[in-house]
Amino acid sequence: MADTPLVEHNSRPDERFTLASERTFLAWVRTSLGLLAGGIAMVHLVPEFSTGWARTLLGTVMILLAVIAPITGLRRWFQVRRALESGADMPDERELWVLTIGVTTVAIFAGVVTVAGALH
């Protein structure tokens, strides 16, 4: 009796997993839109927040993260789809760490700038 593969090449992945992966990709897009709106607001709508260079830096980093998020989400969606179809391992979390560190850095910098502005 021969060993049977975990996933046959002609089989389709379960639709629930495929749709869950698609919803995750859409969450990446929503995150990107939030970062984009926050970055534009930081630069153009919050003139009294700290100094001009701090607003510009925070807004620019948020906008750059907004560019990275949907690209990362799409890349991960393709990787997950490929893994579901072939039975391969799921993608690692490296991109998740990059986005997490980026957003955390923005939040810490915004907090420091806010406290420094309040003390002056």
C-alpha positions, 0 to 999 in steps of 0.5 A, a space after each residue: 500500500 503506497 503512502 497517500 499525500 496530505 494534499 492531492 495536486 488536483 484537490 481544492 483547498 477548503 473554501 472556508 480557509 480560502 475565504 478567511 485568507 481573503 478576509 485577512 487580506 482585506 484587513 491589511 487593506 483597511 489597515 493601510 487606509 487607516 494609516 494613510 488617513 492618519 498620515 495625511 491628517 498628521 501632516 495637514 490637519 494637526 498644525 498645533 501638534 509639536 513641531 513641523 519636522 515631527 509632524 512631517 516625520 510622523 505623517 511620512 512614516 505612517 504613509 510609508 507604512 500605508 504603502 507597505 501594508 497592502 503589498 505585504 497583505 497581497 504577498 502573504 495572501 499569495 503565499 497562504 493560497 499556495 500553501 493551502 493548495 500544495 500542503 506546504 508550510 504557512 508563511 513565516 511572520 517576518 512581515 508582521 514583525 516589520 509592520 508591528 515594529 513600524 507602527 509601535 515606533 510611530 506610536 512611541 515617537 508620537 507619545 514622546 513628542 506629545 509629552 515633550 510638547 506638554 512640558 514646554 
